[in-house]
Amino acid sequence: MTSIPLLIDLNEIPWEPFGRDTEGIFRKNLCHLTFPSGSRASLTLAKPGGLFPDHVDPYGHIFYILEGEGEAWIEGEPFPFRKGISLSVPAGKKHGYRNCGSEDLLLITINLY
C-alpha cells in the first residue's frame, strides 16, 4: 500500500509558475489527495502587477484572500478584493484577476469540479 502524505510543509515546496499565459502568478498544491469530485486546492501567489488573464473554465472557483489586495472580474464586472474576502466564480463564466497592490497577493484557490 502506498502512503500518501496527509501533512505537507509548504515551506519545503518551491513555488511553481502557474502557466496558462499568466504573468507573475505562482502556486503550491495544498493536498496530494484526489477527491471523488476532482476538486483541488492550491496556495496562489500573485506578485505586484501579476495578472491571470480572462479565461473560461468548465468548473467553478472559490478564491479566499490571505494577504494583499487585487481586483477580479467576472463577465467584465469588477470585484475589488483584499485580505479576508472570499469570491466565488461560477463554472462557465469569463473571469480573471490581477494584483493591483504594491505587496504580494496570497490566496487560496479551490477548483470545484
Sequence and secondary structure as in RCSB ss.txt:
>XXXX:A:sequence
MTSIPLLIDLNEIPWEPFGRDTEGIFRKNLCHLTFPSGSRASLTLAKPGGLFPDHVDPYGHIFYILEGEGEAWIE
GEPFPFRKGISLSVPAGKKHGYRNCGSEDLLLITINLY
>XXXX:A:secstr
     S   GGGS  EE  TT EEEEEEES S   TT  EEEEEEEEEEEEEEEE  SSEEEEEEEESEEEEEET
TEEEEEETT EEEE TT  EEEE  SSS EEEEEEEE 
